[in-house]
Amino acid sequence: MILANVTEITTVERVVALAQQEGNHGPLPSGLRADRFEASIRRNQHLTPKDFVDSLRHQIAFLENQGGKPERTQERRAILAAFEQMWHQVQPSVSPPLVSVDPKLLESNGFLALGLSLPLVTQLVRMDCLSPFPVQQAAIPLMLANRAETGVAVGAPTGSGKTVAFGAPLVNDTNPLISVPQSLVLSHTRELAAQTAGVLQETASFDPRIKVACVYGDRGIQPQLAAVRESHVIVGTPGRLQDIVNALKTGQDKEHPFKTIKNVVLDEADKLLDVGFLPIVKSILRHVSPEAAIGLFSATMYPGLHQHIAKHIPNPAYLQMETEKPKVKVHFYRVQEEHKFSILIRFLKQSKKTLVFCESRDRASALSEALNTKGYPNGLLRGQMGQNRRNLAISQFKNDTTRILVASDVASRGMDVKGVQLVISYDCPKTPEDNIHRNGRAGRAGHWGEAIIFISDYDQESQNRLEEHYRRRLDFEYIPQS
């Protein structure tokens, strides 16, 4: 029995019932108990096939990301494989992720013209990527054609879609039949690494064979070593990747596993090529195939960065996206240090989804505690926090459990939270680059946002740098009355 119309199969229960009716769907995957599979189907019997597959893939990605028990991950992979086997029995011409995609959206989608595969473009549509942003339009063909002897260096504003611009080509270039590392993405913070890995996992979810590993400190290294060996795409921070490189180097491998990597991306390249990270990054790249193509992506592509890039890529293809009319309206306020807190409260009374930046982790902790005492619940994101606490703070801010997040600059790069309406620099940013990345948390992906910068008498040097950046004297506004 093969159903002609996919809309006839509306629930998970229906898929399994039809497959069992046919009786030739094959045995369950090795190690999967029948009662565990049946229990999963019962719990999710009224879900659509698409939602059930989505749920399983997100659970697998979460468990892999958070270092969950391997047996739990394996069981969910086995349930997914069993269900997809049954799906293909009753509907062999359609894979579950394609169920709800309108063909008209594919016909009008500009990603196909860029050279990406149809299944990948279908997944992008399911992620609400209905047409490429400018950086994606320009960078994806360059990444698909990237070679070791050239390389690609892309500068584009925060929130412009850089992750998909490099992530989609990496997924497109992955051969799922070969279970070896094929792409490597370096991120300078745990938050950025976890976020990037999440986007890549979602992008690759049209093919359950493609595995994405995310590695960073504050997690056991042994499960991460196993994940790296089995994954196609690896996302990680320099420190942990260096640990993994060294551990694999002393293992039983005849050749270092990273030698199979054919694509490398440095995300926020200006940070990764900075003095603090550069020796570690160079050490990691020495173990990658010399034929690997390198892509560098950054929101701030300052002139000195070109010199760094030239040392590592002989003839890079530079792509500097024109800065569009700012989507963030910036307000400057002259504030005395002792009055900062009371003035901050005035702005928080607007009940907007607000991200507040402080210059250090101690300042962030003190401000967060003071706000809680004053009756303004908030999340805290700063350095030297356990990863579980960091993840919880970001998750609660994303789902609006808390509408205020107090952060040190560790959060100013890469964190993508939809709907941030207001960014407040409680402490003035020290450099124009910090200012760009802080303000970039609002006004993402074409949406409008606001940024407020407090400048005290102690911030004259920072003010001078900002005036150089904006090429004008700062216009200070009157502080609103409570």
WOJO-V650260 format. One record per residue. RES is the residue in one letter. PHI is phi as a letter, one per 40 degrees, with the letter a starting at -180 (NA if undefined). PSI is psi as a letter, one per 20 degrees, with the letter a starting at -180 (999 if undefined). Layout:
res=(RES | RES)
phi=(PHI | PHI)
psi=(PSI | PSI)
This chain:
res=(M | I | L | A | N | V | T | E | I | T | T | V | E | R | V | V | A | L | A | Q | Q | E | G | N | H | G | P | L | P | S | G | L | R | A | D | R | F | E | A | S | I | R | R | N | Q | H | L | T | P | K | D | F | V | D | S | L | R | H | Q | I | A | F | L | E | N | Q | G | G | K | P | E | R | T | Q | E | R | R | A | I | L | A | A | F | E | Q | M | W | H | Q | V | Q | P | S | V | S | P | P | L | V | S | V | D | P | K | L | L | E | S | N | G | F | L | A | L | G | L | S | L | P | L | V | T | Q | L | V | R | M | D | C | L | S | P | F | P | V | Q | Q | A | A | I | P | L | M | L | A | N | R | A | E | T | G | V | A | V | G | A | P | T | G | S | G | K | T | V | A | F | G | A | P | L | V | N | D | T | N | P | L | I | S | V | P | Q | S | L | V | L | S | H | T | R | E | L | A | A | Q | T | A | G | V | L | Q | E | T | A | S | F | D | P | R | I | K | V | A | C | V | Y | G | D | R | G | I | Q | P | Q | L | A | A | V | R | E | S | H | V | I | V | G | T | P | G | R | L | Q | D | I | V | N | A | L | K | T | G | Q | D | K | E | H | P | F | K | T | I | K | N | V | V | L | D | E | A | D | K | L | L | D | V | G | F | L | P | I | V | K | S | I | L | R | H | V | S | P | E | A | A | I | G | L | F | S | A | T | M | Y | P | G | L | H | Q | H | I | A | K | H | I | P | N | P | A | Y | L | Q | M | E | T | E | K | P | K | V | K | V | H | F | Y | R | V | Q | E | E | H | K | F | S | I | L | I | R | F | L | K | Q | S | K | K | T | L | V | F | C | E | S | R | D | R | A | S | A | L | S | E | A | L | N | T | K | G | Y | P | N | G | L | L | R | G | Q | M | G | Q | N | R | R | N | L | A | I | S | Q | F | K | N | D | T | T | R | I | L | V | A | S | D | V | A | S | R | G | M | D | V | K | G | V | Q | L | V | I | S | Y | D | C | P | K | T | P | E | D | N | I | H | R | N | G | R | A | G | R | A | G | H | W | G | E | A | I | I | F | I | S | D | Y | D | Q | E | S | Q | N | R | L | E | E | H | Y | R | R | R | L | D | F | E | Y | I | P | Q | S)
phi=(NA | b | c | c | b | c | c | c | b | b | b | d | d | c | c | c | c | c | c | c | c | c | g | b | c | g | c | c | d | d | g | c | c | c | c | c | c | c | c | c | c | c | c | b | c | c | c | c | d | c | c | c | c | d | c | c | c | c | c | c | c | c | c | c | c | c | g | c | c | d | c | c | c | c | c | c | c | c | c | c | c | c | c | c | c | c | d | c | c | c | a | c | c | b | c | d | c | c | d | b | c | c | d | c | c | c | c | c | c | c | c | c | c | c | h | c | c | c | c | c | c | c | c | c | c | c | c | g | c | c | a | c | c | d | c | c | d | c | c | d | c | c | c | c | c | c | b | c | c | b | g | b | b | b | b | a | c | c | g | c | h | c | c | c | c | b | c | c | c | c | c | d | c | c | c | c | c | b | c | b | c | b | b | b | b | b | b | c | b | c | d | c | c | c | c | c | c | c | c | c | c | c | c | c | c | c | b | c | c | c | b | b | b | b | b | a | c | g | b | c | c | c | c | c | d | c | c | c | c | c | c | c | b | b | b | a | c | d | c | c | c | c | d | c | d | c | c | c | c | c | c | c | c | c | b | c | d | c | c | c | c | b | b | b | b | b | c | f | c | c | c | c | c | c | d | c | c | d | d | c | d | c | c | c | c | c | c | c | d | c | c | c | c | b | b | b | b | a | c | b | b | c | d | c | c | d | c | c | c | c | c | b | b | c | b | c | c | c | b | b | c | c | c | c | d | d | c | b | c | b | b | b | b | c | b | c | d | c | b | d | c | c | c | d | d | d | c | c | c | c | g | c | c | b | b | b | b | b | c | a | c | c | c | c | c | c | c | d | c | c | c | d | c | c | g | b | d | a | c | b | b | a | c | f | b | c | c | c | c | c | c | c | c | c | c | c | c | c | c | g | c | b | c | b | b | c | a | c | c | d | c | c | b | g | c | b | b | c | g | c | c | a | b | b | c | c | b | d | c | c | b | d | c | c | c | c | c | c | c | c | c | b | g | c | f | g | c | c | a | b | b | b | b | c | b | b | c | c | b | c | c | c | c | c | c | c | c | c | c | c | f | a | c | c | c | c | c | c | c | c | c | c)
psi=(o | p | p | h | o | h | i | h | n | i | r | g | h | h | g | g | g | g | g | h | h | h | j | k | i | r | r | q | q | p | i | o | q | h | h | h | g | h | h | g | g | g | h | k | h | i | q | q | g | g | h | g | g | g | g | g | h | h | g | g | g | g | g | h | h | j | k | r | p | h | h | g | g | h | g | h | h | g | g | g | g | g | g | h | g | h | g | h | g | i | m | i | i | p | q | g | i | i | g | j | p | p | h | h | h | h | h | j | p | i | h | g | i | i | j | q | q | g | h | g | h | g | h | h | g | h | j | k | n | h | q | q | r | g | h | g | h | h | h | g | h | g | h | h | j | q | q | h | i | f | r | p | o | p | p | q | q | q | j | i | k | h | g | h | h | h | g | g | h | g | g | h | j | p | o | i | i | o | m | q | p | h | q | p | p | p | q | i | q | g | g | g | g | g | g | g | h | g | g | h | g | g | h | j | i | i | o | i | h | p | p | p | q | p | p | r | r | j | q | p | h | g | h | h | g | g | g | g | h | i | q | h | p | p | p | r | q | g | g | h | h | g | g | g | g | g | g | h | h | j | b | j | p | h | q | p | h | i | i | i | p | i | p | p | p | o | p | l | h | h | g | h | j | r | h | h | h | g | h | g | g | h | g | g | h | h | i | q | p | i | i | p | q | p | p | p | p | q | h | o | m | q | g | h | h | h | g | g | g | h | h | h | o | g | m | q | o | p | o | o | p | p | o | r | p | p | j | p | p | p | p | p | p | o | p | q | g | i | i | g | g | h | h | g | h | g | h | h | i | i | k | q | o | p | p | p | p | r | i | r | h | g | g | g | g | g | g | g | g | h | g | g | h | i | k | n | q | r | r | p | o | r | r | k | q | q | h | g | h | g | h | g | g | g | g | h | h | g | j | j | h | p | i | p | p | p | q | r | i | h | i | i | p | h | o | o | p | q | j | o | h | p | p | p | n | h | p | p | p | h | q | h | g | h | g | g | h | g | h | i | h | r | k | q | l | i | q | q | r | q | p | p | p | p | p | r | i | i | k | g | g | h | g | g | g | h | h | g | g | i | k | r | q | p | o | p | r | p | p | q | q | 999)
